[in-house]
Amino acid sequence: MAESNDINGAETLERSSEEIRQNISEKLESLSKTVDQLGARVQETFDWREQVVRHPYMTLGAAAGVGFLLAGIFKPSPSPGERIMDAIGDTAENIGDKLQSSFEGKINKTGVVPNLMTTMGTIILRSGIDFLLAKAAQPKSAPDMPTNGRHTRSHASATDQTG
């Protein structure tokens, strides 16, 4: 009887190990399927094309926001010359407005004179601004060149030609 217990005990041990192996195999397959599903879901979540299809307005808003941020970061600052010219232009406009307002009360508003004054003021301001812009755009002259545009010979070259 001891042998039968050993045989039956071995069969139960053998079955239980087979069952354990089968359970492990089933759990492994289930885990593998779950990991595959999770991988597909993660890939779908981080697929930008899928997100654009699902949420087009949110994607458009995010792209616009990023664009505005980048435009603000990389916006070129005006050069000192541009800042000076803007200040001169604003000052000229203010002077023109003050002149026009001071003349409006003194000049007959029904005649041609107000239109003529406004036109002349505009022409004078434009000419002044154009003159200042041209002066700002000119390159600086060399130290040995006079401002009238004539070239002068150096002292050494003048003595070489006479001797």
C-alpha positions as CSV (number, residue, x, y, z in Angstrom):
1,M,0.0,0.0,0.0
2,A,2.9,2.2,0.5
3,E,3.7,1.8,-3.1
4,S,0.2,2.8,-4.2
5,N,0.5,6.0,-2.1
6,D,3.8,6.7,-3.7
7,I,2.4,6.2,-7.2
8,N,-0.8,8.2,-6.5
9,G,1.3,10.9,-4.7
10,A,3.6,11.0,-7.7
11,E,0.6,11.4,-10.1
12,T,-0.9,14.2,-8.0
13,L,2.5,15.9,-7.9
14,E,2.9,15.3,-11.6
15,R,-0.5,16.7,-12.3
16,S,-0.1,19.6,-10.1
17,S,3.2,20.5,-11.8
18,E,1.5,20.1,-15.2
19,E,-1.3,22.3,-14.0
20,I,1.2,24.8,-12.7
21,R,3.1,24.8,-16.0
22,Q,-0.2,25.2,-17.9
23,N,-1.3,28.0,-15.6
24,I,2.1,29.7,-16.1
25,S,1.8,29.3,-19.9
26,E,-1.8,30.8,-19.8
27,K,-0.7,33.7,-17.6
28,L,2.3,34.3,-19.9
29,E,0.1,34.4,-23.0
30,S,-2.4,36.7,-21.2
31,L,0.4,39.0,-20.1
32,S,1.9,39.0,-23.6
33,K,-1.5,40.1,-25.0
34,T,-1.9,42.8,-22.4
35,V,1.6,44.2,-23.1
36,D,0.8,44.2,-26.8
37,Q,-2.5,46.0,-26.2
38,L,-0.8,48.5,-23.9
39,G,2.0,49.1,-26.6
40,A,-0.6,49.7,-29.3
41,R,-2.5,52.1,-27.0
42,V,0.7,54.0,-26.1
43,Q,1.6,54.2,-29.8
44,E,-1.8,55.4,-30.7
45,T,-1.7,58.0,-27.9
46,F,1.7,59.4,-29.0
47,D,0.9,59.3,-32.7
48,W,0.6,63.0,-33.6
49,R,-1.3,62.2,-36.8
50,E,-4.0,60.4,-34.8
51,Q,-4.1,63.3,-32.4
52,V,-4.6,65.8,-35.2
53,V,-7.5,63.7,-36.6
54,R,-9.1,63.3,-33.1
55,H,-8.6,66.9,-31.9
56,P,-8.1,69.2,-34.9
57,Y,-9.0,72.5,-33.1
58,M,-6.9,71.8,-30.1
59,T,-3.9,70.9,-32.3
60,L,-4.4,74.2,-34.3
61,G,-4.5,76.2,-31.1
62,A,-1.4,74.5,-29.8
63,A,0.4,75.2,-33.1
64,A,-0.6,78.8,-33.0
65,G,0.5,79.2,-29.4
66,V,3.9,77.7,-30.1
67,G,4.2,79.9,-33.2
68,F,3.4,83.1,-31.2
69,L,5.9,82.1,-28.5
70,L,8.7,81.4,-31.1
71,A,7.9,84.7,-32.9
72,G,8.2,86.6,-29.6
73,I,11.4,84.9,-28.7
74,F,13.1,85.4,-32.1
75,K,11.7,88.9,-32.8
76,P,14.5,91.1,-34.0
77,S,14.9,94.2,-31.9
78,P,15.2,97.5,-33.7
79,S,18.6,98.9,-34.2
80,P,19.6,102.2,-32.5
81,G,19.3,104.0,-35.9
82,E,15.7,102.7,-36.3
83,R,14.8,103.8,-32.8
84,I,16.2,107.2,-33.4
85,M,14.4,107.6,-36.7
86,D,11.1,106.5,-35.1
87,A,11.6,109.1,-32.4
88,I,12.3,111.8,-34.9
89,G,9.3,110.8,-37.0
90,D,7.0,110.9,-33.9
91,T,8.5,114.3,-32.9
92,A,7.9,115.7,-36.4
93,E,4.3,114.5,-36.4
94,N,3.7,116.1,-33.0
95,I,5.2,119.4,-34.2
96,G,3.1,119.3,-37.4
97,D,-0.1,118.6,-35.3
98,K,0.7,121.5,-33.0
99,L,1.4,123.9,-35.9
100,Q,-1.8,122.8,-37.6
101,S,-3.9,123.3,-34.5
102,S,-2.4,126.7,-33.8
103,F,-3.1,127.9,-37.4
104,E,-6.6,126.5,-37.5
105,G,-8.0,129.1,-35.2
106,K,-6.3,132.0,-37.1
107,I,-6.9,131.1,-40.7
108,N,-10.2,131.3,-42.5
109,K,-11.5,127.7,-42.6
110,T,-13.8,128.2,-45.5
111,G,-11.2,129.1,-48.1
112,V,-8.3,127.4,-49.9
113,V,-5.8,128.6,-47.3
114,P,-6.3,125.7,-44.8
115,N,-5.8,123.1,-47.4
116,L,-2.8,124.9,-48.7
117,M,-1.3,125.2,-45.2
118,T,-1.9,121.5,-44.6
119,T,-0.3,120.5,-47.9
120,M,2.7,122.7,-47.3
121,G,3.2,121.4,-43.8
122,T,3.0,117.9,-45.0
123,I,5.6,118.6,-47.8
124,I,8.0,120.3,-45.3
125,L,7.7,117.4,-42.8
126,R,8.2,114.8,-45.5
127,S,11.2,116.6,-46.8
128,G,12.7,116.9,-43.4
129,I,12.2,113.2,-42.6
130,D,13.6,112.2,-46.0
131,F,16.6,114.4,-45.4
132,L,17.2,112.8,-41.9
133,L,16.8,109.3,-43.3
134,A,19.3,110.0,-46.1
135,K,21.8,111.4,-43.5
136,A,21.4,108.4,-41.3
137,A,21.9,106.0,-44.2
138,Q,25.1,107.6,-45.4
139,P,28.3,105.8,-44.5
140,K,30.7,107.8,-42.4
141,S,33.6,109.4,-44.3
142,A,37.2,108.4,-43.8
143,P,39.2,110.6,-41.4
144,D,41.5,112.0,-44.1
145,M,38.7,112.8,-46.5
146,P,37.1,116.2,-46.3
147,T,33.3,116.4,-46.1
148,N,33.0,118.3,-49.5
149,G,33.9,115.2,-51.4
150,R,37.3,116.3,-52.8
151,H,40.2,114.0,-52.3
152,T,43.4,115.5,-50.8
153,R,46.8,114.2,-51.4
154,S,49.0,113.3,-48.5
155,H,52.1,115.4,-47.9
156,A,54.4,112.5,-48.9
157,S,52.8,112.0,-52.3
158,A,52.9,115.7,-53.0
159,T,56.6,116.0,-52.4
160,D,57.3,112.8,-54.4
161,Q,55.7,114.4,-57.5
162,T,57.6,117.7,-57.2
163,G,60.9,116.1,-56.7
